[in-house]
Amino acid sequence: MNTLPLIDPSPSQSPNPNPNPIPNLPQNPNPNPNPNNSDLNNALLPLNFPKKRRKERPPRKISSTPFPNHNDHPMVDNSTHSPPIPLPPHPDISEEIIVINKEATAEALTALSSGFPADSLIDEEIEAGVVSVVGGIEQVNYILIRNHILTRWRENVSNWLKKEDFLESIPKNYHSLLNSAYNYLVSHGYINFGVAPAIKDKVVVEGSKANVIVIGAGLAGLAAARQLMAFGFKVVVLEGRKRAGGRVYTKKMEGGSRSAAADLGGSVLTGTLGNPLGILARQLGYALHKVRDKCPLYCPDGKPVDPEMDSKIETAFNRFLDKASRLRQLMGEVSVDVSLGAALETFREVYGEAVSSEELNLFNWHLANLEYANAGLLSKLSLAFWDQDDPYDMGGDHCFLPGGNGRLVQALAENLPILYEKTVNTIRYGSDGVQVVTGSQVFEGDMALCTVPLGVLKSGSIKFIPELPQRKLDGIKRLGFGLLNKVAMLFPHAFWGTDLDTFGHLVEDSLRRGEFFLFYSYAPVAGGPLLIALVAGDAAHKFESMPPTDAVTRVLQILKGIYEPQGIHVPEPIQTVCTRWGSDPFSLGSYSNVAVGASGDDYDILAESVGDGKLFFAGEATNRRYPATMHGAFLSGLREAASMANHANAKALRIKVERSPSKDAQSCATLLADLFREPDLEFGTFAAIFPRKGSDSKAQAILRVTFSGQKKKSNESDQHHSNKLLFQQLHSHFNQLQQFHVYVLLSKQQALELREVRGGDEIRLHYLSEKLGVKLVGRRGLGPGADSVISSIKAERGKRRSTSTSLALKTGLFKRKPGTAKQAFIRAKIVKTKAVTVNTIAPPPPS
């Protein structure tokens, strides 16, 4: 057996957005729009975005509500039209907004579907330093370029999109933003990912970078492995099962002349707007099948539910969700300790919406549907945060992939170095790398990515050495991990018809409300007459111990009760399969939810790496925006591949700095500080160093800008420029420190030109960013290109000092005291790159 269905575990729809603010969202530095800045406000137009439907039963009517405001999350807006997207005011209207084409609004919608806010940057973009000033005109232009790149790739996801494709459409003076946007989107897996031939060609079988061990070959592990190999890393994937896919498992069912592909795990692609799995399907040429809206319900005796009563109870149920949303607003922090189930039951009793037994059964069906969406008991779901991911829904239709999602898994796993039947029991991580123990074998690498399900982490079956930080252990404990099971049945023919994809069944016992409450017809997509019954809530746990024959008998009784009164014969199934996801040692459940006492923060905590960039985590339970979904797992793999690449690059730079040739063997940071004690140029708060040998104006120089606690007084004019905000923010942020330095690598000629700029340091800062197109960075941000410049300057100055010292000794102007020669030998740490090795402790047992 294999892991469980990530079948749209998104919770049920709540009419009002979650009133509990979600931290860590990018904030607009100035949320008040400048009414006079029409150019900026018109750069991105108002956008309406459909709100997520959390109920698995297809909605009768879908209304469109404004996309949540990422600057004040969440925003309740009952207006018919969403207001213009607020953009930060800019003091200099003469600055130009780039015009790429006339489709800025459509391209912004594409970006929204990919998870980018319309008027601000996401945290990862800010951390990556994609712009020099957050909130300025540069950010607006970056967003427009980023959206354009995303849209261009979505137009043809089978091609590898090159930066050169945009050189003609984007003006030359914006190419630095083009570089920034393109590099960010590629490195973080927003474009040029997947399984198209042009993209698979980029995967390097024998990489030259660090060795990475990926634990788990589910969607998260497969996505990360492919991306890391494309980045040039050496990768090995360890999978406990005999197959890839994890909780996505398509089983071929057959008998007689019939066969069908049954998705026993993740099944429904929930929302196709921006869904990366939909992109994979496009690359493979697979057409998706929209899950049709028609979903009739049947009473316990098999009779159809009265449509008027159905509509009445559904309206009441949604109204209760609305009341629950308002209740948590009134309760504030207290709601964290209250369950959603307690609130809904209280409302039902107080308002008495369900009075007859049939109405009560129908209400319980909706509760079961909600438990299915969350893979958790309502009594354990957090009233405060159960739907915290609601604002990030990608939107679009819910779809089946004909032939099953195993086709995606197969394409992703192709040519990956996956070792099957490797059950991981210990993960050691430390300064020297990682060791992953699987039975009698030890795999060693520089980094590891753990993608095992939350249920496995909760069980403690994997021992971490050292133990995971208490913060992460607490997050693992707080988050919920629920259960959903299925009964798949292959019949001789589709007696239920081909005009619907879903139908539901009510029960009289509320304790069994989730037992075979919803049926999915896969006949149009599975290749044969396949019907799947779902088991959710408390019934899903009891189902684990139910004999398969009893389960099938019960399902057939329900089907006969529905169809035989209509004169339709229900044949015996050719083959049946019952899942046991809760008993599967490689999943121990289905998908995550926000339990009482937990919050969206816990998803972020689970995503945090440990061991100073040695051990990383991915999987649906690490994705705050898209938890409990197949695409959430896939995206988390891309996310961690980018994070691991960043750590590896930073480590490589540190190693290079430690090994950089220097006669006195000082650390590079100290050496740079020594060199700037005698700068070759100095003006205002700027200083520059460069090799003096020769007169080549194109020789590289290192420019340093110093910010100190007290701003220097100056008679120079105080004009408004886009970098003034950065200048003031840096002064304010470091006003308690004596000095703070930022650097940039440029040419000697550019440094000389900067010295001649009049108007003061703020004008020079503006000139540096806007005219020369360079960015100020910390010492580490200079990159390896600065190391050779530093070494060259140091070597040249050493020769000059040696000559001058020799001359001074000869003239008697300088006498060295005995015993004062400087001892400058600091042993540089040499970090050896280890290959991914397998150390056999004992011969493996016979298979």
Secondary structure as GFF3:
##gff-version 3
##sequence-region A 1 847
A	DSSP	alpha_helix	38	43	.	.	.	ID=ss1
A	DSSP	beta_strand	48	50	.	.	.	ID=ss2
A	DSSP	beta_strand	64	66	.	.	.	ID=ss3
A	DSSP	alpha_helix	104	113	.	.	.	ID=ss4
A	DSSP	alpha_helix	123	128	.	.	.	ID=ss5
A	DSSP	alpha_helix	137	155	.	.	.	ID=ss6
A	DSSP	three_ten_helix	163	166	.	.	.	ID=ss7
A	DSSP	three_ten_helix	172	174	.	.	.	ID=ss8
A	DSSP	alpha_helix	175	187	.	.	.	ID=ss9
A	DSSP	alpha_helix	197	200	.	.	.	ID=ss10
A	DSSP	beta_strand	211	215	.	.	.	ID=ss11
A	DSSP	alpha_helix	219	230	.	.	.	ID=ss12
A	DSSP	beta_strand	234	238	.	.	.	ID=ss13
A	DSSP	beta_strand	250	255	.	.	.	ID=ss14
A	DSSP	beta_strand	258	263	.	.	.	ID=ss15
A	DSSP	beta_strand	269	270	.	.	.	ID=ss16
A	DSSP	alpha_helix	276	284	.	.	.	ID=ss17
A	DSSP	beta_strand	289	290	.	.	.	ID=ss18
A	DSSP	beta_strand	297	298	.	.	.	ID=ss19
A	DSSP	alpha_helix	307	331	.	.	.	ID=ss20
A	DSSP	three_ten_helix	332	337	.	.	.	ID=ss21
A	DSSP	alpha_helix	340	351	.	.	.	ID=ss22
A	DSSP	alpha_helix	357	374	.	.	.	ID=ss23
A	DSSP	three_ten_helix	378	380	.	.	.	ID=ss24
A	DSSP	three_ten_helix	390	392	.	.	.	ID=ss25
A	DSSP	beta_strand	398	400	.	.	.	ID=ss26
A	DSSP	alpha_helix	406	413	.	.	.	ID=ss27
A	DSSP	beta_strand	418	419	.	.	.	ID=ss28
A	DSSP	beta_strand	426	430	.	.	.	ID=ss29
A	DSSP	beta_strand	433	438	.	.	.	ID=ss30
A	DSSP	beta_strand	441	445	.	.	.	ID=ss31
A	DSSP	beta_strand	447	450	.	.	.	ID=ss32
A	DSSP	alpha_helix	454	459	.	.	.	ID=ss33
A	DSSP	beta_strand	463	465	.	.	.	ID=ss34
A	DSSP	alpha_helix	470	478	.	.	.	ID=ss35
A	DSSP	beta_strand	480	481	.	.	.	ID=ss36
A	DSSP	beta_strand	485	490	.	.	.	ID=ss37
A	DSSP	beta_strand	502	505	.	.	.	ID=ss38
A	DSSP	three_ten_helix	510	512	.	.	.	ID=ss39
A	DSSP	beta_strand	515	521	.	.	.	ID=ss40
A	DSSP	alpha_helix	523	526	.	.	.	ID=ss41
A	DSSP	beta_strand	530	535	.	.	.	ID=ss42
A	DSSP	alpha_helix	537	543	.	.	.	ID=ss43
A	DSSP	alpha_helix	548	563	.	.	.	ID=ss44
A	DSSP	three_ten_helix	564	566	.	.	.	ID=ss45
A	DSSP	beta_strand	575	578	.	.	.	ID=ss46
A	DSSP	beta_strand	592	593	.	.	.	ID=ss47
A	DSSP	alpha_helix	601	607	.	.	.	ID=ss48
A	DSSP	beta_strand	615	617	.	.	.	ID=ss49
A	DSSP	three_ten_helix	620	622	.	.	.	ID=ss50
A	DSSP	alpha_helix	630	659	.	.	.	ID=ss51
A	DSSP	alpha_helix	668	675	.	.	.	ID=ss52
A	DSSP	beta_strand	681	683	.	.	.	ID=ss53
A	DSSP	beta_strand	686	689	.	.	.	ID=ss54
A	DSSP	beta_strand	700	708	.	.	.	ID=ss55
A	DSSP	alpha_helix	724	733	.	.	.	ID=ss56
A	DSSP	beta_strand	739	747	.	.	.	ID=ss57
A	DSSP	alpha_helix	748	755	.	.	.	ID=ss58
A	DSSP	alpha_helix	761	766	.	.	.	ID=ss59
A	DSSP	pi_helix	767	771	.	.	.	ID=ss60
A	DSSP	three_ten_helix	779	782	.	.	.	ID=ss61
A	DSSP	alpha_helix	785	811	.	.	.	ID=ss62
A	DSSP	beta_strand	837	840	.	.	.	ID=ss63
###
